[in-house]
């Protein structure tokens, strides 16, 4: 079901996405703008693979959508974009006007059951104390036959500690304290409060046992196609995969 995405998952794409990470703090519009274009293409690819239809006309809900950087990219592929974000400061961080953006919790989504065609979340699960409660909510609001695309950063991967890395390998609390001593202020992503240790195995365990979804695919988000096998190898995937994507079909 990921044949179209596999053709695009080249080393050149991986290098381009990795190089953009240096702009996350200094030029977030550039970083998230490029990531949004890639994400819209990724979701379109897996939606076509799962349903035989493109995103044109589909209703897509972005859980943890922040200020709405992804809105324009999904509008360009014809989707009706909605987003939910719990933090009002994040919603207004970029002064973007996003119609259909609502404030709410990912673990109690303010949407009706079976109300969207696609529910996605990008780099949010690691910031949620109970990410699998959020994942179940994503399945609940997705119509039967629709898809959920859950992409998150792995704790033991190279970017698991976010701005506190690579010291997170020695412990999240220790890394947070070191960051505060070095920079004179707390990290934005505070371990145990807004950043949690979540692994690939955790997501795969949930995805293969939930009665509300059928796992269609799991692959590394930023790796070229020839390295996708890494996600199938326990322990190795936790260290060498930075971000895993779980694609599920909603069932009732």
N, C-alpha and C positions, 0 to 999 in steps of 0.2 A: 504493500500500500504506500510505500515511501519511494517509489521508483522515480517520480519527478524530482523529489528533493534530493535523492541520491545523485542524480545527474548534476545538480547544482552544488553539491557538497564537495567542492574541490579544495585543494591546498591553498589556492589563491584566495578563495573566500575566507578560509580559516585565518590566514595571515592578515587579511584586511580587517576582519572583525577584531582580532587580537590587538592590532595596532591602534584601533579606535579607543581601546580602554584607557589609554593615557589621557584622553580628553574628558573622561567621566566627570571629574571635579572642575576642571578649568573651562570646558566648553560643553556643558551637558546637552545643549541643543544639537550640536554636531554629533556627539556620541549617540544620543537616543534617537536622533533622526535617522542615522544610518542603521541602527539596530531595529528601528521600527519597520523600515523597508524590508530588511531581511526577515523579520518576524512575520510580516504580512504574507510574504512569499512562502515561508515555511508552512504557515497555517493553511494557506490556499492549497499548497501541494498535498498536505495530508488530508484535507477535506475532500479534494478530488479523489484521492486514493480510497477514502472510506465510503464516499457516497456517489461518486461518479459525477458530481456537480461542482462547479466553481463557486466561490464565495459571493459572486454577484447576486445581490438580493437577500443574502443570509443575514440574520441577526446575530451579532457576536458580542459577548460580554467579556470585558477585560477586568479580572479581579485583581485589585491592587494597581489600578491604572495610573496612579500618581496624578501629575498635572495634565495628562492627556497627550503625551508625545506620540502615541501610536495612532491617534484618531485619523489624521490625514492619510497615513499609509493605508489603512483599511478602507477609507472612503475611496481611495484611488482604485481599489480592486472591486468596488461596488458593494461592499458590505455596509450594513447599518451598525455603527459602532456605539456600544454603551460601555460605561465603566463604573466601577465602584471603588471607593478609596476611603479608608477610615480616618485619615489624618487631614484635617482642613488645611494645615500649612502646606502639605504636599500638593493638595489639589490646586492651590493658587501660586505654587512656587515659580512657575514660568509665565504667568499672565496669559495663559492660553484660554480661548473661549471654546469649551467643548460641550456641545449640547448632548444631553443624555448621560451626563456624569452625575452620580449621586454619592452622597456620603453614607457609608455603611460598613459593617464588618464582614470579612470574608468567611467567617465561621457562622454567620447568620445572614445570608444574602437577602436583601430586601426585594426579591423578585419571585414571581409565582413559579410553581413547579412546572417544568416542561415549557418554559417561556422563551428559550433562545435556541438557536441552531448550533452555535459553537460557544463554549465557555473556555477561556484561556487564562493563564496566569504566568507571568514572566518574572523570574527572580524575586518571588514573593514568599514562597513556602518556607524558606530558611529564616524568615522574619516573623513567623507565626508560631506561637507556643504549641498549638495542636494542628499541624499542617494537614493531617488526614481528615480532621473534622471539616476543614475548608475544602478539601478535595471532594468529600461526600456532598457538601453543599453545591459544588460545581456540577456534580452529576445530577443532583436533584433538579436544578433549574434548566438543565439541558433536555430538550425533547428526545424521546426514544428514537434512536437512529442517528442522532446528532453526535458530535464529538467534543471531548474534553482534551485540551492540550495543556499539560502541566509541566513547566520548565523551571528548574531550581538549581541553585549552586550547592555543590557538595562540600561538606565541612572539611573533609580530609584532602580535598583537592587543592590546587595551588592558590585559588582565590577564596577559599572557604572562610577565612578570617576577615574578608573585605579589607578595610583600611588598616586593620590590626595585624594582617599577615606580614611575613610568614610565621610570626611568633605564636599564632594560634595552635601550631603543632605542639607547643609546650603547655597548652591549656588556654581555654578562652578567657578565663578570669585573669590569668597572669598576663596575657596579651593585652587585655583592656587596660590593666593598671600600667603596663609599660608605655602604652600609647599616651595615657594621661600624663605620665611623668615627662615624656619626651616633648609633647606638643602643648602642654599646659592646659589642656581641656579634655573632656571625655570624648571618646569616639562617637560618631553619629550612630554607628551600629554597635550597641552595647550588649556584650555577651550576657545571656540569661534574661535580658529584658526585651531587646529588639533583634537579637541574633541568636540562633539556636543551632546546635549540632545535628544536622540531618544528612543521612547518607543515601546512596543509590539503593542499597538493600532495603532500607525502610520503605522507599517508594515502590519498589518492585513487589515487596511483600503485600503492601496495601492493594496495589493494582491487580494482583493475581488472586486476591481473596474477597474483594468487595463484591457483594451480590448485585450492585447497581450499575456495574460497568464491565465491559469486555476489553481487556488489554489488546490493542492492535499492534503497537510498536513501542520500543524503547531504544533510544539512541543518544549518543553524545551530541549536544547542540552545536558546538563549535568545532568539532573534529571533521577532517575530511572523511569521505565514505570508506576509504580503505582502513580506517582506524575505528570504525563503529563496533568491531568485535570486542573492544575493550569493555563495553558495558555488560557483556555476558560472563566476565571473569570475576568471581568474588575477590575481594581485597584489592586486586589490581585496579578495578574500576573506581574504588574509593579514592585512590591516590592519583591516578592518571587522567581521570575524567573530571573536568571542571564543572560541567553543567549537564544534567541528564534531562531528556524530554520523554514524558510518558504520554502516549496517545491512547485514549479509551473511547469506545462507543457506548453511549448511554443506553441502558436497558431497564425495563421495569418488570 
